[in-house]
Amino acid sequence: MTEIKITREDGKSGGRYVAVVNGHEAEMTYSRAGTERIIIDHTGVPRELGGLGVGVALVKQAVEDARRDGIKIIPLCPFAKAQIQKHPEWQDILA
């Protein structure tokens, strides 16, 4: 399996998680909802990266960051919401 390196671009009102794999960029964007919550609003994975686990890796990174930073996630993005629901061990980060 290809190693998935994820970077976080964080701004004042939101940001995104980015993974570049085999020359293709996948992203998951979020907005800030105050100081204690983020809203994941979009996950985009190119067809070329389908089945490699890139989308799940993006959500997992957001979950790990939320735990570390002591914030909660509101998953408006259907993909992120479905992944969090599939992983009982991630339920603690839901707002």
ZIFENRA-V309835 format. One line per field, one symbol per residue. ss: DSSP state (@ for helix, = for strand, . for the rest). phi: phi as a letter, one per 30 degrees, with the letter a starting at -180 (. if undefined). psi: psi as a letter, one per 40 degrees, with the letter a starting at -180 (. if undefined). A space follows every 50 residues. Layout:
# ZIFENRA-V309835
ss: ???
phi: ???
psi: ???
This chain:
# ZIFENRA-V309835
ss: .....=====...========..=========....========..@@@. ...@@@@@@@@@@@@@@@@..====..@@@@@@@@@.@@@@@@=.
phi: .ddcccccccbdcllacbbcbhicccbbcbbdbiccbbcdcabbbdedce iciddddddedddddddddiccccdddeddddddddcedcddcdd
psi: ihhhhhihhhadeaaihhhhhfehhiihiiihgaeeiihhehhhhiddeh eeedddddddddddddddefiihhgdhddddddddegdeedeeh.
